[in-house]
């Protein structure tokens, strides 16, 4: 049995016990000064780290192009790499025994793949893949899984900082469950469009009806009707293969309490992201 070190280390006689995770509080996590329009590495989570912790990872990462449909990790297979996207949108997808696919999580330039490694696991029952790539393409900073574990062992403050992102994802997943249980399809679609809008830095998002159906757990015909409803409110315009956000504030009203709680948790623990008035990064009209 492999023994964990870092924040997950257990106490053993004759060994010095590591401090509790909560004692590690990276300075940048508490600082309010952060400009998401001027990210150094293109990934908000990385840029919110202290310079020392960023360097621990930077010595180990390489930049790679990522394409729509590219699988970042496969279900029940060891995680080989950790990706910090600087563009595009990735989905964490649950695949049922009959092959039905349901999105259970979403991240982009504010997050990372392979979060199971932060919890001491080497795999996940879910698939993680790239679902949205804009016309300009997308890239990610990629780290080998073993090198990522080495970085966590080298810096307990890095480990603790990235665990805050796991907390955000737990909140996001819980809000998805609430939205799917309590909200009508139009509100669920509004929520998902807002989450995409936060991550692409443009009012125009490359999306198909089929993809939206998988992502909100609905039939394709239901998505078509919901898009017409949202268009009728003046919040979006739907074109072939893309959706244009026209009125973000109204879209947030339609999404209700399904949107905003996970984003507020991200802002509280990591850096400015999402919420009222738009996502982070340059907008199409800037």
C-alpha positions in Angstrom: 0.0 0.0 0.0 1.4 3.4 -1.1 1.6 5.9 1.8 0.6 9.4 1.1 2.7 12.4 2.0 1.7 16.1 2.0 -1.6 17.2 3.4 -2.9 13.7 3.3 -0.2 12.1 5.4 -1.4 10.0 8.4 0.4 10.1 11.7 2.8 7.3 12.4 4.8 6.7 15.6 8.3 8.1 15.2 7.3 10.4 12.3 6.7 14.1 12.5 3.0 14.7 11.7 2.4 17.3 8.9 0.2 20.3 9.7 -3.4 20.2 8.8 -4.3 21.3 5.3 -6.2 24.3 6.6 -3.0 25.8 8.0 -1.6 26.3 4.6 -3.0 29.6 3.3 -1.3 30.8 0.1 -1.0 34.6 0.2 -2.5 35.1 -3.2 -5.6 33.2 -2.3 -6.4 35.9 0.3 -5.4 38.8 -1.9 -8.1 40.8 -3.7 -5.8 42.2 -6.3 -6.1 40.1 -9.5 -6.7 41.1 -13.1 -8.1 38.2 -15.1 -7.6 40.2 -18.3 -3.8 40.0 -17.8 -3.3 36.3 -16.9 0.4 35.3 -17.1 -0.1 31.7 -18.1 -3.6 31.9 -19.5 -5.1 29.8 -16.7 -6.7 31.7 -13.8 -6.1 28.9 -11.3 -2.4 28.9 -12.0 -2.2 32.7 -11.9 -3.8 32.8 -8.5 -1.0 30.7 -7.1 2.0 32.2 -5.3 5.0 32.8 -7.6 6.9 30.0 -5.8 4.1 27.4 -6.3 3.7 28.4 -9.9 7.4 27.8 -10.5 7.1 24.4 -8.9 4.6 23.5 -11.6 6.2 25.5 -14.4 9.3 23.4 -14.2 7.2 20.4 -15.1 4.6 21.6 -17.6 4.6 21.8 -21.4 2.2 23.6 -23.7 0.0 21.5 -26.0 -2.9 22.1 -28.4 -6.2 20.6 -27.5 -9.0 19.8 -29.9 -12.8 19.3 -29.6 -13.5 15.7 -28.7 -10.0 15.1 -27.2 -10.1 12.8 -24.2 -8.1 14.1 -21.2 -8.7 11.1 -19.0 -10.7 7.9 -19.5 -13.0 6.3 -17.0 -11.5 3.8 -14.6 -8.0 4.2 -16.2 -5.0 5.7 -14.5 -4.7 9.4 -15.0 -1.7 10.0 -17.2 -1.6 13.8 -17.4 -3.0 16.8 -15.7 -4.3 19.6 -18.0 -4.6 23.3 -17.1 -6.6 24.7 -20.1 -5.9 28.2 -21.4 -8.8 28.0 -23.8 -11.7 25.8 -24.6 -14.2 24.1 -22.3 -13.9 20.6 -20.9 -16.6 18.4 -19.5 -16.6 15.7 -16.9 -19.0 13.1 -18.2 -20.7 10.1 -16.5 -21.3 7.2 -18.8 -24.1 4.8 -17.8 -24.1 1.0 -18.5 -26.3 1.6 -21.6 -23.9 4.2 -22.9 -26.0 7.3 -22.0 -23.8 10.3 -21.4 -24.5 13.0 -18.8 -22.3 16.0 -17.9 -21.5 16.2 -14.2 -18.9 19.0 -14.3 -17.4 21.7 -16.5 -14.2 23.6 -16.5 -12.0 25.7 -18.7 -9.3 28.3 -18.2 -10.3 28.6 -14.5 -9.6 24.9 -13.7 -7.8 21.7 -14.3 -8.3 18.0 -15.1 -7.1 15.1 -12.9 -8.4 16.5 -9.6 -8.7 13.0 -8.3 -4.9 13.0 -7.9 -5.3 15.8 -5.3 -7.4 13.4 -3.2 -4.9 10.6 -3.3 -6.7 8.6 -6.1 -5.1 7.6 -9.4 -8.3 7.4 -11.5 -11.9 8.4 -11.8 -15.1 6.6 -13.0 -15.8 9.6 -15.2 -14.5 10.7 -18.6 -13.0 14.1 -19.1 -12.9 15.5 -22.6 -12.8 18.8 -24.5 -16.3 19.8 -25.6 -16.0 23.4 -26.9 -13.2 24.9 -28.9 -13.6 28.4 -30.4 -12.5 29.3 -33.9 -9.1 30.4 -32.7 -8.3 27.0 -31.2 -7.3 26.1 -27.7 -4.2 25.1 -25.7 -3.4 23.7 -22.3 -0.5 23.4 -20.0 0.1 19.7 -19.5 1.9 17.9 -16.7 2.7 14.2 -16.4 0.8 12.7 -13.5 3.9 11.5 -11.7 5.5 14.9 -12.1 2.4 16.5 -10.7 2.5 14.2 -7.7 6.2 15.2 -7.2 5.2 18.8 -7.3 2.5 18.3 -4.6 5.0 16.5 -2.4 7.5 19.3 -2.9 5.0 22.1 -1.9 2.3 21.5 0.7 1.0 25.0 0.0 0.5 24.2 -3.7 -1.4 21.1 -2.7 -3.6 23.0 -0.3 -4.2 25.8 -2.8 -5.4 23.3 -5.5 -7.6 21.5 -3.0 -9.6 24.8 -2.9 -10.4 24.2 -6.5 -11.7 20.7 -5.6 -14.1 22.4 -3.1 -15.4 24.7 -5.9 -16.0 21.6 -8.1 -17.9 19.9 -5.4 -20.2 23.0 -5.1 -20.6 23.1 -8.9 -21.7 19.4 -9.0 -24.1 19.9 -6.1 -25.7 22.9 -7.9 -26.0 20.8 -11.1 -28.0 18.2 -9.1 -30.2 21.0 -7.7 -30.8 22.5 -11.2 -31.6 19.1 -12.8 -34.0 18.2 -10.0 -35.8 21.6 -9.6 -35.4 23.7 -12.7 -37.2 23.6 -16.0 -35.1 23.0 -19.2 -35.0 26.7 -20.1 -33.4 27.6 -16.8 -31.0 24.7 -17.0 -30.0 25.7 -20.5 -29.6 29.4 -19.4 -27.3 28.2 -16.6 -25.1 26.1 -18.9 -24.8 28.9 -21.4 -23.7 31.3 -18.6 -21.1 28.7 -17.5 -19.8 28.5 -21.1 -19.9 32.3 -21.5 -17.7 32.6 -18.4 -15.0 30.4 -20.0 -14.8 31.4 -23.7 -14.2 35.2 -23.4 -16.6 35.9 -26.2 -20.4 36.4 -26.6 -20.4 33.9 -29.5 -20.0 30.3 -28.4 -19.6 27.4 -30.8 -22.3 24.9 -29.7 -24.5 22.3 -31.3 -27.9 21.2 -30.3 -26.6 17.6 -29.7 -23.9 18.8 -27.4 -26.3 21.0 -25.4 -28.7 18.1 -25.0 -25.9 15.9 -23.5 -24.7 18.7 -21.2 -28.0 19.5 -19.6 -29.5 16.0 -19.7 -32.3 16.6 -22.1 -33.6 15.4 -25.5 -32.3 17.3 -28.5 -35.9 18.3 -29.4 -36.3 19.8 -25.9 -33.1 21.9 -26.4 -34.5 23.2 -29.7 -37.6 24.4 -28.0 -35.7 25.8 -25.0 -33.5 27.8 -27.4 -36.5 29.3 -29.1 -37.9 30.3 -25.7 -34.6 32.0 -24.7 -34.5 33.7 -28.1 -38.0 35.0 -27.5 -36.8 36.7 -24.3 -34.0 38.5 -26.2 -31.2 36.9 -24.2 -29.6 34.9 -27.0 -29.6 34.4 -30.7 -29.1 30.8 -32.0 -27.4 30.2 -35.3 -26.2 27.0 -36.9 -23.5 25.6 -34.7 -23.3 28.6 -32.4 -25.1 30.6 -29.8 -24.7 34.4 -29.3 -25.3 35.9 -25.8 -27.2 39.2 -26.2 -28.3 40.0 -22.6 -26.2 38.3 -20.0 -28.0 40.0 -17.0 -31.4 38.7 -18.2 -29.9 35.3 -18.8 -28.7 35.2 -15.2 -32.3 36.0 -14.1 -33.7 33.1 -16.1 -31.1 30.7 -14.7 -32.2 31.6 -11.1 -30.3 30.1 -8.2 -28.9 27.4 -10.4 -26.1 29.8 -11.4 -23.8 31.9 -9.2 -23.2 29.8 -6.1 -20.2 27.8 -7.4 -18.9 31.0 -9.1 -19.1 32.9 -5.8 -17.2 30.1 -4.1 -14.5 30.3 -6.8 -14.2 34.1 -6.2 -14.1 33.5 -2.4 -11.4 30.9 -2.5 -9.4 31.6 -5.6 -9.9 34.6 -7.9 -12.5 36.8 -9.7 -14.6 34.6 -12.0 -18.1 34.6 -13.4 -21.1 36.2 -11.7 -23.1 39.3 -12.4 -22.1 41.2 -15.5 -20.1 38.6 -17.3 -17.2 36.2 -17.1 -13.5 36.8 -17.0 -11.2 37.8 -19.8 -11.7 39.9 -22.9 -15.1 40.2 -24.3 -15.9 40.2 -28.0 -16.7 43.9 -28.1 -13.6 45.0 -26.2 
